[in-house]
Amino acid sequence: MQAHDLDSSPAELDLTLLDLGPLAWVLDELRNSLEGASKALRRFVREAEGVSNSDLAALDASQLRTARQQLHQSLGALEMVGMNAPALLLRAMESAVQKFIQTPALCTQEAASKIELAGFSLTHYLEEVLAGKPVSAVSFFPQYRDIQSLVGADRIHPADLWAFEWRWIEPSITLTVDARPYGDEARQLLDRLMLNLIRTAAPETARSLSDVCLGFAAAQADVEPRAFWKIAAGFFEALAHGLLKVDLYVKRATLRILLQYVWLVRGTEASARLAQDLLFMCSQAKLLRSADAPVLSAVRAAYGLTRVKPVDYESVQFGRFAPALIAQARKRIAAARESWSFATAGDLAKFKSLKDQFSLVSDSLVKLHPPSEPMARAMGRVIDTTVASGKAPSPELALEVAAAVLYLEAVFDDFDPNDPTLWTRTARLAERLESAQAGGQPQPLEPWMEQLYQSVNDKQTMVSVVDELRVSLADLERSLDGFFRAPDDRKILAVVPGQLARMQGVLSILELDQAALAVMHMRELVQKMIEQNIDEQQARVAGMFDQLGNNLGALSFLIDMLNYQPRLARRLFVYDAAKGELKADRDAETSRK
């Protein structure tokens, strides 16, 4: 099974190269299992709150076992589709619930909430992956840390979620320092420099440590210790240039390097785990120019880290809000949009509900993104004035409110509270609403608003076209299935060329040229069978039935993929003219890249 973790190699950073179909198929089941586990935990917590601590051991733990089973099923689904880094979080959640079964007193309201939030973060992350965003599993480290703390794990590190396939590679670095052998003098120097670095984080101390590590590398005969000390040198160079935040994990790494020195002196092999942790830190360094930090740049180049974007693993990026709140906001916005549409057409009956519906929209907006409160207030004033007037709003005001609601629909369709444009755009929409309400001159659409309209239109068009293709494919499958069952009935086959022609036209409009070629070939096959009156035996011997059946399967796969990965659907499928078949060819796609 191919691992689909997004930061494991440079090639995998391009989401268009990943077939996310298996993830799309299991995501709903995964979401339901996580919700079921959370509900079971909450039920147990409610039951536990009604008994004394002495009676907890006798409390029925069936709800906890149900939660563990749900999490185990979710873990199996994630591992099946190759999402190995997110599976680590699920495995930790399952271990935590197993610990609750053994010690029920540990299953507190706080602990259950942490597991629920971890589930939210996991589904949010997977939704972002499915949407084609270049997200990293390292981003849900805050939730992973909380769960591992419940388990009492010995090791909790953001690099645990960094799905990098480790191997020893010696960075190519021109050594400009003298070789420094191990010994008492070297040990005393390391002790002094590292203690000073941990206390002061002084750049000059980190720079000295980088040089010391390069000196150790120059003195080593074997590749692994040389590579280790060069990676450590890159790590310290990053600290010297202020490219890394000196946090708990950086300090621990510094102390572990000192301990590694002790073991290397005793003849032990270099630690791959520590080297990978240091490499992770090198990947997180915010390097602008290679010349500024040549050692760090060499380390990053050797391991192909130039395309890896740093992650703020201390901030909460995923799972900040329960999915139910997002779903509720979407429903409220859709209802407000419909009512506003009727109100602008002069349907006064809708005025009764207009104020309540927009009040609910404002409530969701402020709750989920407090900086957008100015827009919520501006919408509220517009709606209050409109309802009080008892008349349809002016065309200019109607358009501004419609634009604001359309923007909110787009925002909550793919909600990212960390989006830096969200605050500025809602503030701008608030200004436009206030201007329109005051009778100001109509303002032209801004570039980002035009892009929004185009994006919404493209999405609606794609949904409509995919639905049309599904219907066409279903009709085609019924016709061909009927013919395969009764090959002598030529009336069934007579409608197939027309069905294929319609499908070919839609595929051509979508620029799915390879698929269109396959459908054209299918049409030619069917025409040949009709015109030459080819019987069943001849068709089977010539492989016509196999070609038609295989192409139907490939087309079904392609149409499914259009829903969640249209770019990959356009580029992954290749028509093999020699075999007359459409195939998903990852090698061909990679070569085109």
C-alpha positions in Angstrom: 0.0 0.0 0.0 1.4 3.4 -1.0 1.8 5.8 1.8 -0.2 9.0 1.2 1.5 11.1 3.9 2.1 14.5 2.4 5.5 15.4 3.7 7.3 12.1 3.2 9.1 13.1 0.0 9.3 16.0 -2.4 7.3 14.0 -5.0 4.5 13.5 -2.6 4.1 17.2 -1.8 2.2 17.5 -5.1 -1.3 16.4 -4.2 -2.2 16.1 -7.9 0.0 13.0 -8.0 -1.9 11.2 -5.2 -5.0 9.1 -5.9 -7.2 10.1 -3.0 -10.1 7.9 -4.1 -9.7 5.3 -1.3 -9.7 8.1 1.2 -12.8 9.7 -0.3 -14.6 6.3 0.0 -13.7 5.7 3.6 -13.9 9.3 5.0 -17.7 9.2 5.8 -17.3 5.9 7.6 -14.3 7.2 9.4 -16.2 10.3 10.5 -19.1 8.3 11.7 -16.9 5.9 13.7 -15.1 8.9 15.4 -18.4 10.5 16.3 -19.7 7.2 17.6 -16.6 6.8 19.8 -17.0 10.3 21.2 -20.7 9.7 22.0 -19.8 6.5 23.8 -17.2 8.3 25.9 -19.6 11.1 26.8 -22.2 8.5 27.9 -19.7 6.8 30.1 -18.6 10.1 31.7 -22.2 11.0 32.5 -22.7 7.6 34.1 -19.4 7.9 36.0 -20.4 11.3 37.4 -23.3 9.7 39.2 -21.2 7.2 41.2 -18.5 7.6 43.9 -14.9 6.9 43.1 -15.0 3.7 45.0 -17.8 2.4 42.7 -16.1 3.3 39.5 -14.3 0.0 39.1 -17.7 -1.8 39.2 -19.3 0.5 36.6 -20.2 -1.1 33.3 -17.4 -0.4 30.9 -19.3 -1.4 27.7 -19.4 2.2 26.5 -15.6 2.4 26.8 -15.3 -0.9 24.9 -17.6 0.4 22.2 -15.5 3.6 21.9 -12.3 1.5 21.6 -13.9 -0.7 18.9 -15.0 2.4 16.9 -11.5 3.8 17.1 -10.0 0.5 16.1 -12.2 0.3 13.0 -11.2 3.9 12.1 -7.5 3.0 12.5 -7.9 0.0 10.2 -9.6 2.2 7.6 -6.8 4.8 7.7 -4.0 2.2 7.5 -5.8 0.5 4.6 -5.7 3.7 2.5 -2.1 4.4 3.4 -2.5 7.4 5.7 0.2 6.4 8.1 0.9 9.6 9.9 -2.7 10.3 10.8 -3.0 6.7 11.9 -0.5 7.4 14.7 -3.0 9.8 16.2 -5.8 7.2 16.0 -3.5 4.6 17.5 -2.8 6.9 20.5 -6.6 7.6 20.9 -7.3 3.8 21.0 -4.5 3.3 23.5 -6.0 6.1 25.7 -9.4 4.4 25.7 -7.8 1.1 26.5 -6.2 2.8 29.5 -9.6 4.1 30.5 -11.0 0.5 30.4 -8.3 -0.6 32.8 -8.6 2.5 35.0 -12.1 4.1 34.6 -11.3 7.0 36.9 -9.0 8.4 34.2 -12.0 8.9 31.8 -12.9 12.3 32.9 -14.8 15.0 31.1 -11.5 16.7 30.2 -10.0 13.5 28.9 -13.1 12.7 26.8 -13.1 16.2 25.4 -9.4 15.8 24.3 -10.2 12.7 22.4 -13.2 14.3 20.8 -11.2 17.3 19.7 -8.5 15.0 18.4 -11.2 13.3 16.3 -12.3 16.7 15.0 -8.7 17.6 14.0 -8.2 14.3 12.3 -11.3 14.6 10.1 -10.6 18.3 9.4 -7.1 17.4 8.2 -8.3 14.6 6.0 -10.9 16.9 4.5 -8.2 19.4 3.7 -6.1 16.5 2.1 -9.1 15.5 0.0 -9.6 19.2 -1.1 -6.1 19.1 -2.5 -4.5 21.4 0.0 -0.8 21.0 0.8 -1.3 20.3 4.5 1.0 18.4 6.9 0.1 15.9 9.5 2.6 17.7 11.8 -0.1 20.4 12.1 -2.2 18.3 14.4 0.7 17.9 16.9 -1.2 19.8 19.7 -3.9 17.2 19.7 -1.4 14.3 19.3 0.5 15.7 22.3 -2.7 15.9 24.4 -3.6 12.3 23.6 -0.1 11.0 24.2 -0.1 12.7 27.6 -3.2 10.8 28.5 -1.4 7.6 27.6 1.7 8.6 29.5 3.9 8.1 26.5 7.6 8.2 27.0 8.2 10.1 23.8 6.1 12.9 22.4 7.7 14.8 19.6 6.4 16.6 16.5 8.7 14.6 14.3 6.6 11.5 15.1 4.0 12.9 12.7 6.6 13.7 10.0 6.2 10.9 7.5 9.8 11.0 6.2 11.3 7.8 5.0 14.6 8.0 6.9 17.9 6.9 5.4 21.5 7.9 6.0 22.8 10.4 3.4 25.9 12.4 3.9 25.4 16.0 2.9 28.0 17.4 0.6 29.7 20.1 2.6 33.2 21.7 2.1 34.8 21.4 5.5 36.7 24.6 6.4 37.4 23.6 10.0 40.1 21.4 11.4 39.3 17.8 12.3 38.4 17.5 15.9 38.9 14.0 17.5 36.8 12.8 20.4 38.4 13.3 23.8 38.3 15.1 27.2 39.0 18.5 25.7 36.2 18.1 23.2 33.8 16.8 25.9 34.5 19.9 28.1 34.0 22.2 25.2 30.6 20.6 24.3 29.4 20.7 27.9 30.3 24.4 28.2 28.8 25.5 24.8 25.6 23.5 25.2 24.9 24.7 28.7 25.4 28.2 27.5 23.1 27.7 24.5 20.3 26.3 26.7 20.6 29.1 29.1 21.0 32.0 26.7 20.2 30.8 23.2 23.1 33.0 22.1 23.7 32.9 18.3 27.5 33.0 18.7 27.3 29.9 20.9 25.2 28.0 18.3 27.7 29.0 15.6 30.5 27.6 17.7 28.6 24.4 18.2 28.1 24.1 14.4 31.8 24.4 13.8 32.6 21.9 16.6 30.2 19.4 14.9 31.8 20.0 11.5 35.2 19.3 13.2 33.8 16.0 14.5 32.6 15.1 11.1 36.0 15.7 9.6 37.6 13.3 12.0 35.2 10.4 11.3 36.0 7.5 8.9 32.5 6.1 8.7 29.6 7.6 6.7 27.0 7.4 9.4 28.8 9.4 12.2 30.0 11.9 9.5 26.4 12.4 8.3 25.1 12.7 11.9 27.6 15.4 12.8 26.9 17.3 9.6 23.1 17.2 10.2 23.8 18.4 13.8 26.0 21.2 12.4 23.1 22.3 10.1 20.8 22.3 13.1 23.0 24.5 15.1 23.6 26.8 12.1 19.8 27.2 12.0 19.8 28.3 15.6 22.7 30.7 15.0 20.7 32.5 12.3 17.5 32.6 14.4 15.8 30.3 11.9 14.3 28.1 14.6 12.4 28.9 17.7 14.3 27.7 20.8 11.5 25.6 22.3 11.3 22.5 24.5 12.1 20.2 21.6 15.1 22.2 20.4 16.5 22.2 23.9 16.0 18.4 24.3 17.6 17.8 21.0 20.7 19.8 22.1 21.0 17.7 25.3 20.5 14.5 23.3 23.4 15.5 21.0 25.6 15.7 24.0 24.4 12.2 25.1 25.0 10.9 21.6 28.6 12.2 21.8 29.1 10.0 24.9 27.8 6.9 23.2 29.8 7.5 20.0 32.9 7.8 22.1 32.1 4.3 23.5 31.8 3.0 20.0 28.0 2.9 19.6 26.4 3.6 16.3 24.9 7.0 15.6 21.2 7.2 16.5 19.0 7.3 13.4 16.1 8.5 15.6 18.0 11.5 16.8 19.4 12.2 13.3 15.8 12.2 12.0 14.6 14.5 14.7 17.5 16.9 13.9 16.6 16.7 10.2 13.0 17.5 11.1 14.2 20.6 12.8 16.3 21.5 9.7 13.2 21.1 7.6 11.3 23.6 9.9 14.0 26.3 9.6 12.7 29.3 7.7 15.6 29.7 5.3 15.3 32.5 2.8 18.6 32.3 1.0 21.0 29.3 0.7 24.0 31.5 1.0 22.9 32.7 4.5 23.3 29.2 6.0 25.4 27.0 3.7 25.6 24.0 6.0 21.9 24.0 6.7 21.3 24.4 2.9 23.5 21.4 2.2 21.6 19.3 4.7 18.3 20.3 3.2 19.5 19.7 -0.3 20.9 16.3 0.5 17.5 15.1 1.9 15.3 16.9 -0.6 13.7 19.3 1.9 13.7 22.4 -0.2 9.9 22.0 -0.9 8.9 21.2 2.6 7.2 24.2 4.2 7.8 24.9 7.9 4.8 24.1 10.2 3.9 25.9 13.4 3.4 22.7 15.3 2.5 24.6 18.6 -0.6 26.4 17.1 -3.9 24.7 16.8 -4.7 24.5 13.1 -7.2 21.7 12.9 -10.2 20.7 14.9 -10.8 24.1 16.5 -14.5 23.8 16.0 -16.9 20.9 16.1 -18.0 19.8 12.6 -21.6 20.3 13.7 -21.0 24.0 14.1 -19.6 24.3 10.6 -22.5 22.3 9.2 -25.0 24.5 11.2 -23.4 27.7 9.7 -23.8 26.3 6.2 -27.4 25.6 6.7 -28.1 29.0 8.2 -26.3 30.8 5.3 -28.3 28.7 2.7 -31.6 29.6 4.4 -30.7 33.3 4.6 -29.7 33.3 0.9 -33.0 31.8 -0.1 -35.0 34.2 2.0 -33.0 37.2 0.8 -33.7 36.2 -2.8 -37.4 36.1 -2.2 -37.3 39.4 -0.3 -35.5 41.2 -3.1 -38.2 39.9 -5.5 -40.8 41.7 -3.3 -42.1 38.6 -1.4 -43.1 40.4 1.8 -44.1 37.1 3.5 -40.4 36.3 3.7 -39.7 39.5 5.7 -41.0 37.7 8.9 -38.2 35.2 8.9 -35.5 37.4 7.4 -34.3 39.0 10.6 -34.1 35.8 12.5 -32.3 33.9 9.8 -29.6 36.6 9.3 -29.3 36.9 13.1 -28.4 33.2 13.2 -25.9 33.7 10.4 -24.3 36.5 12.3 -24.2 34.3 15.4 -22.3 31.6 13.5 -19.9 34.0 11.9 -18.9 35.7 15.2 -18.7 32.4 17.0 -16.4 30.8 14.4 -14.5 33.9 13.4 -14.7 36.8 15.9 -12.7 39.3 13.8 -15.6 39.2 11.3 -18.0 40.9 13.7 -18.0 44.2 11.8 -19.5 42.4 8.8 -22.1 40.6 11.1 -23.1 44.0 12.5 -23.3 45.6 9.0 -25.6 42.8 7.8 -27.7 43.1 10.8 -28.3 46.8 10.3 -29.1 46.2 6.6 -31.7 43.5 7.4 -33.2 45.6 10.3 -33.7 48.6 7.9 -35.1 46.4 5.1 -37.6 44.7 7.4 -38.7 48.0 9.0 -39.3 49.5 5.6 -41.6 46.7 4.5 -40.3 47.2 0.9 -37.9 45.3 -1.3 -34.4 46.7 -1.1 -32.8 48.7 -3.8 -31.0 46.7 -6.6 -27.6 48.1 -5.4 -28.2 47.0 -1.8 -29.7 43.6 -2.9 -26.6 42.9 -4.9 -24.2 43.8 -2.0 -26.0 41.6 0.5 -26.1 38.8 -2.1 -22.3 39.2 -2.6 -21.7 39.0 1.1 -23.8 35.9 1.5 -22.1 34.3 -1.5 -18.8 35.0 0.1 -19.9 33.4 3.4 -21.1 30.3 1.5 -17.7 30.0 -0.2 -15.9 30.6 3.1 -17.8 28.0 5.1 -17.7 25.5 2.2 -14.0 25.3 3.0 -13.6 27.0 6.3 -10.1 28.0 7.4 -10.2 30.4 10.4 -6.4 31.0 9.9 -6.9 32.4 6.3 -5.3 35.9 6.5 -7.7 37.2 3.8 -10.8 36.3 5.8 -10.6 39.3 8.1 -9.7 41.8 5.5 -12.4 40.7 3.1 -15.2 40.6 5.6 -14.2 44.1 6.7 -14.3 45.2 3.1 -17.7 43.7 2.6 -18.9 45.5 5.7 -17.8 48.8 4.2 -19.6 48.0 1.0 -22.8 47.1 2.8 -22.7 50.3 4.9 -22.1 52.4 1.7 -25.0 50.8 -0.2 -27.3 51.2 2.8 -26.4 54.9 3.0 -27.3 55.3 -0.7 -23.8 55.5 -2.0 -22.8 55.0 -5.6 -22.6 51.3 -6.7 -19.0 50.1 -6.4 -17.3 47.9 -9.1 -16.5 44.3 -8.2 -13.1 43.8 -6.8 -10.7 41.2 -8.4 -11.1 38.8 -5.6 -14.9 39.1 -5.8 -14.8 38.3 -9.6 -12.6 35.3 -8.8 -15.2 34.2 -6.2 -18.0 34.3 -8.7 -15.9 32.4 -11.2 -14.9 29.8 -8.7 -18.5 29.3 -7.5 -19.7 29.1 -11.1 -17.0 26.6 -12.1 -17.8 24.4 -9.1 -21.5 24.4 -9.8 -20.8 23.6 -13.5 -18.5 20.7 -12.6 -21.2 19.3 -10.2 -23.8 19.6 -12.9 -21.6 18.0 -15.6 -20.5 15.2 -13.4 -24.1 14.4 -12.6 -24.9 14.4 -16.3 -22.0 12.0 -16.9 -23.2 9.7 -14.2 -26.6 9.5 -15.8 -25.1 8.9 -19.2 -22.8 6.2 -17.9 -25.7 4.5 -16.1 -27.8 4.5 -19.3 -24.9 3.2 -21.2 -24.2 0.4 -18.7 -27.8 -0.7 -18.7 -27.8 -0.8 -22.5 -24.5 -2.8 -22.8 -25.5 -5.1 -19.9 -28.7 -5.9 -21.7 -26.9 -6.6 -24.9 -24.3 -8.8 -23.1 -27.1 -10.8 -21.6 -29.0 -11.1 -25.0 -26.4 -10.6 -27.8 -28.9 -11.6 -30.5 -31.2 -8.6 -29.7 -29.8 -5.9 -31.9 -32.4 -3.4 -30.9 -30.7 -3.0 -27.5 -27.4 -2.1 -29.2 -29.0 0.4 -31.6 -29.2 3.2 -29.0 -25.6 2.8 -27.8 -23.8 4.8 -30.5 -26.0 7.8 -29.6 -25.3 7.4 -25.9 -21.6 7.2 -26.5 -21.7 10.3 -28.8 -23.3 12.4 -26.1 -20.8 11.2 -23.5 -17.9 11.9 -25.9 -19.1 15.5 -26.4 -19.3 16.1 -22.6 -15.8 14.7 -22.1 -14.4 16.8 -24.9 -15.9 20.0 -23.3 -14.2 19.1 -20.0 -10.9 18.6 -21.9 -10.8 14.9 -21.0 -9.2 14.1 -24.3 -7.9 10.7 -23.5 -11.3 9.6 -22.2 -13.0 11.0 -25.2 -10.7 8.9 -27.5 -11.7 5.8 -25.5 -15.4 6.6 -25.9 -14.9 7.3 -29.6 -13.2 3.8 -29.9 -16.1 2.2 -28.1 -18.6 3.9 -30.5 -16.6 2.6 -33.5 -16.7 -0.9 -32.0 -20.4 -0.8 -31.5 -21.0 0.6 -35.0 -18.9 -2.2 -36.4 -20.9 -4.8 -34.5 -24.1 -3.3 -35.9 -23.1 -2.7 -39.5 -21.2 -6.0 -40.0 -23.7 -8.0 -38.0 -20.9 -9.5 -35.9 -22.3 -12.3 -33.7 -21.5 -13.0 -30.0 -18.8 -15.6 -30.7 -16.9 -13.3 -33.1 -17.2 -10.3 -30.7 -15.8 -12.3 -27.8 -12.9 -13.8 -29.9 -12.0 -10.3 -31.1 -12.0 -9.0 -27.6 -14.7 -6.5 -28.2 -16.7 -7.3 -25.1 -13.6 -7.1 -23.0 -12.7 -3.7 -24.4 -16.2 -2.3 -23.8 -16.3 -3.7 -20.3 -12.8 -2.5 -19.3 -13.5 1.0 -20.7 -16.8 1.2 -18.8 -14.9 0.4 -15.5 -12.2 3.0 -16.3 -14.8 5.7 -17.1 -16.7 5.0 -13.9 -13.5 5.4 -12.0 -12.7 8.7 -13.8 -16.1 10.2 -13.3 -15.9 9.4 -9.5 -12.5 11.1 -9.4 -13.9 14.2 -11.1 -15.8 14.9 -7.8 -12.8 15.1 -5.5 -9.7 15.4 -7.8 -10.5 16.8 -11.2 -6.9 17.8 -12.0 -5.7 14.3 -11.4 -8.6 12.8 -13.4 -7.6 14.9 -16.4 -4.0 13.9 -16.2 -3.9 10.4 -14.9 -6.0 8.5 -17.4 -4.4 7.5 -20.7 -5.9 5.9 -23.8 -3.9 2.9 -25.0 -4.7 2.9 -28.8 -3.0 -0.5 -29.3 -5.3 -2.2 -26.8 -8.2 0.1 -27.3 -8.5 0.7 -23.5 -8.5 3.7 -21.1 -6.2 3.1 -18.1 -5.1 5.0 -15.0 -1.4 5.3 -15.7 0.6 6.8 -12.8 3.9 6.3 -14.6 2.7 8.2 -17.6 1.5 11.0 -15.4 4.8 11.2 -13.6 6.7 11.4 -16.8 4.5 14.2 -18.0 5.4 16.1 -14.8 
